[in-house]
């Protein structure tokens, strides 16, 4: 088994992923499944960014389009209208902040690149706009490669797998080869929890994340407050923090080194406890 890549290059700054890091979620959308509409205004977005950075987030992931099940795509122009002012405000207030852009569009990345994009978080693996992967290569920006069946608007109707772990591994192998051929150097894997998977698929994936370490690449997991927690427990996204923390701990045990979360301080506690167990 290959040793997972230990660092990524974010505009000349090496980020060590041999120890777990946190990506704080900043949705500037009216319709995200948990926090839609809370941080659309620049002042609210800046306050939330400051809170997450102070709690220990390494990356702030700014997204202008909901990817909840059933969500429809918006245009890159509408996305830029939502994301651009927030990214500019964050860069002015927190110039050292590492910014991830959650988008499926190459145009969005190219338009924002002058503000300093440190990471591309693409849920579509280039299937919606292939230019996003070319933009990652052209601009030398690390790229998060996520598995999703279909698109958000129809992904939950595309959940037939013979072996979900094997099929996603095959997908990663093919896509990593394609990204390397395009010139992408730094790639992070994300199995895409909840994106075209039934509840049982999500838990099969969680229990077998270690399989993806064979590719020798760092892995990110997005589990925060997702339906695999609250549907299983019969609660709601608002009541899913405790379950999310449990899943984060399991993900770390399985090899994830980047946790994408709504709640940074509790996730930092999970990492500290996991690290203490690891060194004993």
Beta strands, then each sheet from edge to edge (+ up, - down):
strand 1: 7-10
strand 2: 13-16
strand 3: 21-27
strand 4: 59-63
strand 5: 98-102
strand 6: 119-122
strand 7: 142-146
strand 8: 187-190
strand 9: 220-222
strand 10: 258-261
sheet 1: 1+ 2-
sheet 2: 8+ 7+ 6+ 5+ 4+ 3+ 10+ 9+
end
